Structure formats: C-alpha cells, structure tokens
Amino acid sequence: MTVEFIGMIGAQHVSEIHAADGPVVNPTFLRKFAQAHEAAGFDRVLIGYGSSSPENTQLAAYAAAHTERLGFLIAHRPGFVAPTLAARTFATADHLTGGRIAVHIITGGNDADQRRDGDYLGKDERYARTDEYLDVLRRVWTAEGPVSHEGAHYRFEDYNAVVRPVQQSGIPLYFGGSSEAALRVGGKHADVYAMWGEPLAQTAEQIAAVRKAAADAGRSEPPRISVSFRPILGATEEQAWERAHRILDRINAPRGGLASFTGPKTLKPGQQVANVGSQRLLAAAEAGELHDRALWTPTAAATNAAGNSTALVGTPETVAAALLDYVDIGVRTLLIRGYDPFDDAVDYGRELIPLVRQEIARRAAA
C-alpha cells in the first residue's frame, strides 16, 4: 500500500489569511515554493485554475525546470480549448518534465467564473461535455494512427497524435466533484477521484458512491481516492488550538476573508452556494465544529466552503493519526495545504509526512 501526498503551489504568496504579496507572477517565489515541497517529500503539487489566475501549465513548466522529482497536478477545465490541443499540450509537458505531469479535471461549479472565460453552458451540459472531452483525450493519447470524431460538442477529422505521453500508463487523470453528474463522469474516467475533507462517515459514503459509479460504468477497478485537508499543527494540543483560533479570527477579520481569494463570506438572503461539495462541507459545519479525531469545520463555515477548507487540528501525532483514519477507510492520496502556505509546507515535511509514511511502512512490514 502506498499513500501519495499532494501539496499546492502558486506564483504568488496568498491565502485566506494573507493578502496577495508581490507581483501576480513571481518567478522567485514560485521556484522556492516548488523546491520547498520537493524537499518536504511531497509527491506532487496541485496548481489551481481560475479565470483570473496565471496560466498554470506554464507555471508547471517553470517549476519543473527548477525541481528534479516533484510531480505536477495541473487543474484543467474542459471546454476552453479543444481536447486535441489539450492532449498535445499535456503530452508535450510530460516529455519535457520526464513524466511528471498529471491533470486534475474540474468541470466547474461556479457559473459566474465559467462565464468570465466565455462558458455559458449549464451544469449538466458541462458534465456531458467533460465526458466527451475525456473520451477524446484518452483516445488521441493512445491512438496509433489518425483519429476522427463527431460528437455533441466536438468534431474533427484525421487528427494525428504525433506526441503522446511519455508515461507508459498515460497521464493520470484526477477528477473533482460531488454531484450525481460528477460521480457519473468521474466514475467512468478518473484514475483518482478527489474529495474535500468531510467527516469519516460521510467520506466513506462518498467512496462507496464513487465505487458504485465506476462499477456502473463497467470498470473492473475503481479510481483511487483523494481527500483534501488544511492541517493546523502545534507542538502541543493547546498550541495547535490557539493557532487554529487565531487563523479563524484572521479569516473573520474585516479584511481576513479576502473575497477575491476565498469567495464571498456572506450570501444574500435565500442564496445557497451552487457547488455540491461546498454544500456538503457547510452541512458538516452546521452539524458541529469538531468531528472524529481532529476535523474542524469553522474555517469552512467562515468562507462558505470556497474550496477545500476543513482543518485537521492538533500535534503532528494527532493529525497523522487523523490522516491514517482516512487511509483506513480507503483513501490513498492526501492533499494537504496550509493557511500559511510556504511555512506550513516546510513544517508538514519535517513533522507530519514522515509520521504517516513511517506508520504505513510499519504496517506493510507487519
């Protein structure tokens, strides 16, 4: 059994508690951020996608040129470029990085952000387009000759995929989404199915739903499961909780929410967040502040769960045990990122990741 650790990098220092610092694209920071994750022992780093964010494939290429082992998980929204162009873009990057590329498919849960890039399809139509898009990606990555396609969203003739992924098993596809449509499409296509950090019981339900969707799609092996958290560590339990409450106070401060980064802190009367994953995190927060061993939800409630926002709070030993609780129910990828992004990545590598890996190795030996 192996457990994969994924971090998250960007071209600028920013988080829910830190206003953006420096230029939008800061090559020096990006290089050091990637190198810090590599030194910390992360397997990959996610580079996010947003309508106002720097183009992330180029960020990955730059970071890859300044690292040796670290993998890159490039978030990608189907629909804004042709799948044939995406196929050769990612295959080219896979060659230039020596097989370190993976793609995180995000169909899109925010209609307003979709429209900023010119996408006016409804949610169900977007998932239908994603399904076709991923069919095309897989096909052109593996085809031995020219490919033609005629579907509801894409049509092309005699596409010849000269450049194919260098990874023999193909570029891994990660997939996110909690709606029924997401489960249907992700269950069919995903190598890794990504979830946000819910309580153990709800996570187990989600894992079962993914496995059922994969079986319904005729797959003999289900996707691996990834879960995302925001660990908050302290040398003692008391120090960890003091830090957690300081972070929450900064999120709730007049400028702490940083709406441009986290989304609106408040909703209009009768308004509900559209993203099903966010709805699930908010439901967990409504049910209680603390779940299971260390899962803390007020950070999700404070930002309307705009992204993975539930924390695991405690000493490194407590948080490692909490992560292993998720491994015990079938999780094999752990995405962890901090509210102090750079410093937390360093701390995770020094204090948290080794504890989890040591326990995994002990179990394997036993």
ABEGO torsion letter per residue (X at the ends): XBBBBBBBBBABBBBAABBBBEBABBAAAAAAAAAAAAAAGBABBBBBBBAABBBAAAAAAAAAAABAABBBBBBBBBGABBAAAAAAAAAAAAAAAGGABBBBBBAEABAAAAAAAGBABBAAAAAAAAAAAAAAAAAAAABABBBBBBBAABBBBGBBBABBBABAAEBBBBBBEABAAAAAAAAAABABBBBBBBBAAAAAAAAAAAAAAAAAAGBABBBBBBBBBBBBBBABAAAAAAAAAAAAAAAABAAAAGAAAAEBABBBBGBBBABAAAAAAAAAAAAEABBEAABBAAAAAAAGGBEBABBBBEBAAAAAAAAAAAAAAGBABBBBBBABAAAAAAAAAAAAAAAAAAAAAAAAAX
